[in-house]
Amino acid sequence: MNPRADAALQGGPPPAPSDSYVQSFARGLAVIRAFAADAPSQTLSEVAARTGLDRAGARRILLTLQALGYVAQDGRQFRLTARILDLGYAYLSTTPLWNLAEPIMEELSRAVHESCSASVLEGTEIVYIQRVPTAKIMAISLAIGSRLPAWCSAMGRVLLSALPPEELARVLARSDLHPRTRHTETSPARLTKIIAGVRADGFALVDQELEDGLRSIAVPLVDRGGRVIAAMNLSANAHQVSSAQMVRRLLPPLKDAAARINRALAMRA
């Protein structure tokens, strides 16, 4: 087993060896995930270094992906092709939230003139599954598939608030709790208390903990049985919208939009 390749794929410690774990498949996914915004095109050696694979193993995987049309080669450089989007679309096309939430989120964003997003929890991160941007207010470029740390984001705290206490403790223990800004809370004990408050309040407000100048407020999206399956937020420029305004002006329409999505999900189920 290659711990670096498996950890790159899973965002945590590698699983124990078993007959049901296909290591070569996991390493292939790790190679796909090695390509990112900071490294869209890479040499064989760079792919091997980023995944922890040896050159021979990385080469076999890259050539297999190339034969299947997911990777293209230009000289010594490898890059993903647009066909890789088929993998993401397979998830979105089987997720009712995608189609049901989009028009409601667009209507909400138009009404309040702020960016609206939805995400799900994956390990220690949130993954964006829908986004309706307005004016750019973040230094980070966000799109469907973008990831952010769960512990310091509003949507992440909403999703973490739905976890059992022992699972929340494990997620926080695996998270890289370094300060993103001077406002970032990094104490596991205080984060646990904050997340308990999110659970009690039914929403999370994060004030410039993820990025200076950014405030975000988020609420849960639930399935027919009341299980939290995603979170939805509104983000605003901290220099234009105060924390009090986020709660007073943005939270009511955000909750109303979430309720409409929840009802649609219940009818779809």
Secondary structure, DSSP 8 states (H G I E B T S, - for coil): --HHHHHHHHSSS-----TT--HHHHHHHHHHHH-BTTBSEE-HHHHHHHHT--HHHHHHHHHHHHHTTSEEEETTEEEE-GGGHHHHHHHHHT-HHHHHHHHHHHHHHHHHTSEEEEEEEETTEEEEEEEE--S---SS---TT-EEESTTSHHHHHHHTTS-HHHHHHHHHHS----SSTT----HHHHHHHHHHHHHHT-EEEESSSSTTEEEEEEEEE-TTS-EEEEEEEEEETTTS-HHHIIIIIHHHHHHHHHHHHHHHHHH-
